[in-house]
Amino acid sequence: FELPSSSSVLNLPPGTAVAVRATINGTVITRHYSPISVSNTRGSVSLYLKSLPDRGTMSRHLYFLRPGDTLEFSGPTYFPKMRYAENGVRLYPSKMVMLAGGSGVAPMIPMINDVIHRGVDCKMILLWGVRSHRDLVFRRYLDSISHEHPDRFQVIYCVDAIMEAIRAEHLHVGEIDSNRLSESLLTSFPPTEPDLNIVICGPQKMSVSTLASLASLGYAN
């Protein structure tokens, strides 16, 4: 989306969300999205959404917008629980686990960008669960970061369908459950790590089950 001015920047802290409002069939609807574009991008902002035929009133509305149409933004509307220095610079933990389901990867993208481009000493791992390998729209980008910074970033993809994983290389079959978390986290990101943050974003069912799985592995907080 083009901002009102070509020199405008959002300057949103990575991982935050904006509210999007539109009148659809006579009803004012508001939804919240995390921009995936770099916060200091001039003149534009990018959102990641998935349009489904049977649900998602706002996402379908956005999908069918055409050049010249307008959209109302406000925010930021959500701040992740992160620490900040006195000068306002975001402070990251020494280790961070990101667990995303579907489009819940959106707030993770700018956080990963921020850590890498600022040279922050933070080791990250992203587990991204999707229905199909076709949903891994950021795979090439995430793979490039993991290849360029293997000591700072690791990514694991999980797909629901067995045949999908067979057709695509380096994918894990199944949901992000306690077994997957145990295999991926316990060695390098143990619950005893004193400076560890775990960030979760995805459908409610996924978030609830993931929290239960983490608790069973000793991640109490």
N, C-alpha and C positions, 0 to 999 in steps of 0.2 A: 504494500500500500504506500502511496505517495503521501508524504506529510505536507502540511499547508505551505511550507517554505522549503526550498532546496537546501537551505542552510540549517534547517531544524534538526535537532538530535533528541532522542528520548532520554538518554543517559540513565536508563533503568539499571538498578543493581541486578546482576545475573541471577536468574532463577525466579524473579518476581513475575507477577501477572498483570495484565491490563483488562479492564472491563470493556466489552464491545456491546453496543446497544443498537438495535434496529427495530423498526416497526414492520412486522410480518403479518400479513392478512388482518390488519387492523389492531394487532396486539403488540405492545412494546415488550421486547424480549432482551434480556441481558445475559451474556455468558462471559466467562473469564478464560483468557488464553495467555500462555507464556510466549513472548516473542523469541524467535530463534536467531534473529539477526544480532550482530554485535551492537552493543548499546550506544556506541558513538558513531554509528552509521549515519551519514548526513542525508536528509531528504526522504528517507523511506523506512519502513518497518516490515518485517516478514513474519508471518504466522504459519504454523504447521497444523493442518486439520485433516480429518478423514470424513468424507461425505458418504453416508450410508442411506440406502433407499427407504429403510423402515424406521429410522429415528435420526435425531440430530437436526432440529428445526433451524437453528442458527448456522450450523455447518453447511447445510444444504443451501441456505440463503447466501452465504459467502461464496460457495462454490459457483453459483450462477451469476455473481456480479460481473459486470463488464467494464472495460476501461471508461472512465468518466463518472462511474457511480461513486457515491460517497458512503462513508461509514463513521460512526461516532465512537471515539475512544476516550477513556478516562483511566486514571490510575497513577501510580501503581496500586493494586488492590490486595496484594499478598506479598509478605516478606518472609523468606526462609529464616529460621532461627540461626543466624550466623553472627560472629563477632566482628566489630569494626574498631579500627584504630582511632585515635583522637582526631586525625586529619580526614576521617571518613573513608579511608581505604579499607576494603574488605579483608578480613583475616580468615584464612582457611586452616583447618586442622592439619596435622601431619599426614593423616590418612583419611580417605573418604570413600564410602561405599554408596553407589547409586543403583537403585533398583527401580526399573521402569517397566510399565506395561503399556503396549501400544503407543498412542500419541503422548503418553506420560513421559516420553523421552524429551519432550520439548523444553522443559526448564533445565534439563541436564546439559543440553548443548551449549548454551551461553556460559554455564558454570565451568564446563570443561575448557571452553575457549579462554575464559578469563584466567584460569590457572596456568594454562600452557603459555599464553602470550605474555603474561606478566612474569613468567619464570618463577612462580610460587613453588616452594618446596613442599609439595603435597602429592602423595601417591594415591592414585584413583583407580577404582575398578567399577565398570558399568555392566550390570546384567540387564539385558533388554529382552522381554518376552513379547512375542507377536503370534498372530494366528498363522501367517504364511511368510515365506522368505520374500515375497513381493512387498510386504509391509516394511521391510528394512531399507527405507528410503535414504537413510543416512549412513548406510553400511560403508560405502566407499570412503566417505569423509572420516568416519570413526576408525576404520582400518588404517587410513593414512596416518592418523595421529598415533595409533598404537605402534605402528612400524617406525615412526620417527622418534617416538619417546617411549620405548618399551619399559624403561625403568620408572616411568611416571604414570602411564595409563595402560590399562588392560580392558578389553571388551569381550563379553561372552553373549552370544545370541541364542535364545531359546524359542523354538517354534512348536506349535501344538500338533501339527500333522506330521506323522512319521514319514510319509512319502515326500513331503516338502523337504525334510531334512536330508533324505536320501539323495534327492535331486540337486541339492545345494551343499557345497562343501563347508566344513567347519561350523556346522550348526548343531545344537543340542536339541534333543527331542523332549518335549514336556514342559510343564510349568516351572516357575521359579519356586520350588518347594524346599523343604528342609534338607533333602539329600543334595540338591543342586547348590544350596547355600553352604552346606558343610564342605563339599568338594572345592568350592570356589573361594571361600573366605577364611576358614579356620586357621590355615597355615600362615598366610600373609596379613590377614586382617582379623586377628583373634579378638574375642570379646574382652580380653584383659588389656587390650591396647588402651593406654590412658588418654590419647588424643585422637579419638576416632569419631567421625560423624557418619550417620547412615541416613540417606535421603531416599524417600519412597514417593513415587507418583504413578498413578494408574487407576484403573477401575476400582470401585469400592471393594468388590469381592476379592480382587487380587491384593489390595492393600491390607485388608483384614487378615487373610491367610498368610501373607508375608510377615506381618507383625507376629502372628502366632508361631510361625516357623523360627523366626529370629529369637523369640523368647525361649523356645525349646532348646536352642543352641547356646543359651547363656547371655544373649544380648539383651540385658534387662532394660536398658535405657535407649 
